[in-house]
Amino acid sequence: MKNKLEEIRKSHGIRQEDLAAALEVSRQTIGSLENGRYNPSILLAFKIARYFQLSIEDIFIYEEDVNHEQ
């Protein structure tokens, strides 16, 4: 799953440390999310969306398996 978290965070002028504190997670969690190494729990995805007053879909992009038969 891809996301626009880093782009959105930077456009709001928010540091990783400050976002992490607001969401009650570690700065490393924010970094891992932004680098695509970690997919958030549904609860964390909702917290992030609520923090930025966006929908989850505005931040996180679900990509279906490209080998999925149609």
C-alpha positions in Angstrom: 0.0 0.0 0.0 1.3 3.4 -0.9 0.6 6.6 0.8 1.0 10.4 0.6 1.8 10.9 4.3 5.2 12.5 3.9 3.8 14.9 1.2 0.8 15.8 3.4 2.9 16.2 6.5 5.4 18.5 4.9 2.7 20.6 3.2 1.4 21.3 6.7 4.9 22.1 8.0 4.8 19.3 10.6 7.9 17.4 11.7 7.8 13.7 12.0 8.4 14.0 15.8 5.4 16.3 16.2 3.1 14.1 14.2 4.3 11.1 16.1 3.6 12.8 19.5 0.1 13.8 18.3 -0.7 10.3 17.2 0.9 8.7 20.2 3.3 6.6 18.1 7.1 6.7 17.7 8.9 8.9 15.2 10.2 5.6 13.7 6.6 4.5 13.0 6.0 7.7 11.1 9.3 7.2 9.1 8.4 3.6 8.3 4.9 4.6 7.2 6.3 7.3 4.9 8.9 4.9 3.4 6.2 2.2 2.8 7.9 -0.3 5.1 4.9 -0.4 7.4 1.1 -0.5 6.8 -0.9 1.2 9.6 -3.6 -0.5 11.7 -7.0 0.7 10.7 -7.1 2.6 14.0 -3.9 4.5 13.2 -5.1 5.1 9.6 -8.2 6.8 11.1 -6.2 8.8 13.5 -3.9 10.1 10.8 -6.9 11.0 8.5 -8.7 12.7 11.4 -5.5 14.6 12.3 -5.2 16.1 8.8 -9.0 16.3 8.3 -8.9 14.1 5.3 -10.3 10.7 4.3 -8.2 7.6 4.6 -8.4 7.3 0.8 -6.8 10.8 0.5 -3.7 9.5 2.3 -3.5 5.8 1.7 -3.6 4.2 -1.8 -4.6 0.6 -2.0 -3.0 -1.1 -4.9 -4.6 -4.4 -6.0 -2.3 -7.2 -7.0 -1.2 -6.5 -10.6 -1.4 -10.3 -11.2 -5.0 -10.5 -10.1 -7.1 -12.1 -12.8 -9.9 -9.9 -14.1 
